[in-house]
Amino acid sequence: MSQIRWSIGKHHYEPEWFKVNRQLQYTIPRELQCWILDSGSLTERLKSAAKGQLQVRVIDMCHERPMWSERQALNIADQQVALVRHVLLSGCGQPWVFARTVIPLASLGRSLKHLKRLGNRPLGAVLFSDKNLFRSELEVTACSSRANFFNKINVCSQNFSETEAIWGRRSLFKLKGQPLLVSEFFLPGIYGAIP
């Protein structure tokens, strides 16, 4: 993964995701490895790095059709919509992480209704408080800021260089037996943060 790879065409500049293995670990910038490869609560690590001053800003939350790879990971039909939540997490006055959560409507209709009312509370606090939480293996990507979903944060945080790789990770979670997919993208401001 020395070059940024894309699923072009019908997937509309969607990032390509890779399971983490030893070879892939060495391609992740050293400053990001401790963030990306950690299996604990990212929210707690960010709070610690921000000395308790972590800001969570919901950019939007709406029903939309998930990306192709998200539908595959969640095992939902192509025509189905889901609740998609975009959040910007900032510490020390810098945008650090852009998070995208995809929750199938079937999950919301059962035991996860409360996730519709999170507001500016971080999702991680809810997820990691559940002792029966299931989390899949991490997948990682390095994508360009041209990815469609970054349009949402170019306006509210900063403009990225088109050649700058934005590293991300994602996991499939099962909360109360219901699936949701969380993708977290580490923005340039995170490089100065100490985990």
WOTAQUI-V354791 format. One record per residue. N is the residue number from 1. RES is the residue in one letter. PHI is phi in whole degrees, -180 to 180 (NA if undefined). D_LAST is the distance of its C-alpha to the last C-alpha in Angstrom with 1 decimal. Layout:
BEGIN
N:RES:PHI:D_LAST  N:RES:PHI:D_LAST
END
This chain:
BEGIN
1:M:NA:25.0  2:S:-74:25.3  3:Q:-111:26.8  4:I:-73:25.8  5:R:-111:28.1  6:W:-133:29.7  7:S:-97:31.9  8:I:-95:34.4  9:G:99:37.6  10:K:-68:37.8  11:H:-96:34.0  12:H:51:33.6  13:Y:55:30.8  14:E:-85:28.6  15:P:-64:25.7  16:E:-97:26.5  17:W:-102:24.2  18:F:-130:23.8  19:K:-68:23.1  20:V:-76:20.4  21:N:-136:22.2  22:R:-59:21.8  23:Q:-65:23.3  24:L:-66:21.2  25:Q:-55:17.9  26:Y:-76:19.1  27:T:-88:19.7  28:I:-76:16.1  29:P:-53:14.7  30:R:-54:12.6  31:E:-65:9.8  32:L:-102:9.8  33:Q:-56:10.6  34:C:-66:7.5  35:W:-82:7.3  36:I:-71:11.1  37:L:-88:12.2  38:D:-72:10.5  39:S:-97:13.4  40:G:-83:12.2  41:S:-76:11.9  42:L:-63:9.8  43:T:-56:11.1  44:E:-65:9.8  45:R:-67:6.1  46:L:-67:7.0  47:K:-59:9.2  48:S:-63:7.0  49:A:-65:5.1  50:A:-90:8.8  51:K:52:10.3  52:G:82:12.4  53:Q:-104:13.7  54:L:-84:12.9  55:Q:-104:16.1  56:V:-115:17.5  57:R:-124:20.5  58:V:-77:22.9  59:I:-82:24.5  60:D:-164:27.1  61:M:-147:28.2  62:C:-153:31.5  63:H:-88:33.5  64:E:-154:33.6  65:R:-79:34.2  66:P:-64:31.1  67:M:-66:30.6  68:W:-54:32.5  69:S:-67:29.7  70:E:-70:28.4  71:R:-63:32.0  72:Q:-65:32.1  73:A:-64:28.9  74:L:-90:30.2  75:N:58:33.8  76:I:-117:35.3  77:A:-66:38.4  78:D:-57:38.3  79:Q:-85:40.0  80:Q:-73:37.8  81:V:-103:35.5  82:A:-143:32.4  83:L:-83:30.3  84:V:-118:27.6  85:R:-119:24.9  86:H:-111:22.8  87:V:-133:19.9  88:L:-111:17.8  89:L:-107:14.4  90:S:-125:13.7  91:G:-138:11.6  92:C:54:12.9  93:G:77:16.0  94:Q:-116:14.6  95:P:-70:15.0  96:W:-106:11.8  97:V:-140:13.2  98:F:-106:16.9  99:A:-116:17.8  100:R:-127:21.3  101:T:-115:22.7  102:V:-119:26.2  103:I:-121:28.2  104:P:-58:31.8  105:L:-61:34.4  106:A:-62:35.8  107:S:-68:32.5  108:L:-69:32.8  109:G:-76:36.4  110:R:-107:35.8  111:S:-101:33.1  112:L:-114:30.3  113:K:-55:32.2  114:H:-63:29.8  115:L:-70:27.2  116:K:-70:29.5  117:R:-113:28.9  118:L:-67:25.1  119:G:61:25.3  120:N:-89:22.1  121:R:-78:20.5  122:P:-72:17.7  123:L:-64:19.1  124:G:-55:16.3  125:A:-63:17.5  126:V:-73:20.9  127:L:-61:20.2  128:F:-80:18.2  129:S:-87:20.7  130:D:-91:23.5  131:K:-68:24.2  132:N:-99:26.2  133:L:-62:23.6  134:F:-107:24.1  135:R:-133:21.5  136:S:-73:22.8  137:E:-61:21.3  138:L:-70:18.7  139:E:-120:20.4  140:V:-128:18.9  141:T:-149:20.5  142:A:-128:20.5  143:C:-129:22.7  144:S:-83:24.3  145:S:-68:24.0  146:R:-78:27.7  147:A:-56:26.8  148:N:-52:28.8  149:F:-71:26.0  150:F:-72:24.2  151:N:-56:27.3  152:K:-67:26.1  153:I:-101:23.1  154:N:-58:24.9  155:V:-74:26.9  156:C:-98:24.3  157:S:-127:21.4  158:Q:-165:22.3  159:N:-95:24.5  160:F:-97:23.1  161:S:-68:24.9  162:E:-65:26.9  163:T:-94:26.0  164:E:-78:22.2  165:A:-79:20.6  166:I:-106:18.3  167:W:-87:16.4  168:G:-143:16.4  169:R:-140:16.5  170:R:-148:18.8  171:S:-144:20.1  172:L:-92:23.3  173:F:-109:23.1  174:K:-123:26.2  175:L:-115:26.3  176:K:53:29.6  177:G:81:30.9  178:Q:-106:30.3  179:P:-83:28.3  180:L:-150:25.8  181:L:-116:23.7  182:V:-119:20.2  183:S:-115:19.0  184:E:-128:15.7  185:F:-114:15.7  186:F:-92:12.9  187:L:-82:14.5  188:P:-54:14.7  189:G:-63:12.9  190:I:-71:9.5  191:Y:-61:10.0  192:G:-87:9.6  193:A:-86:6.3  194:I:-104:3.8  195:P:-70:0.0
END
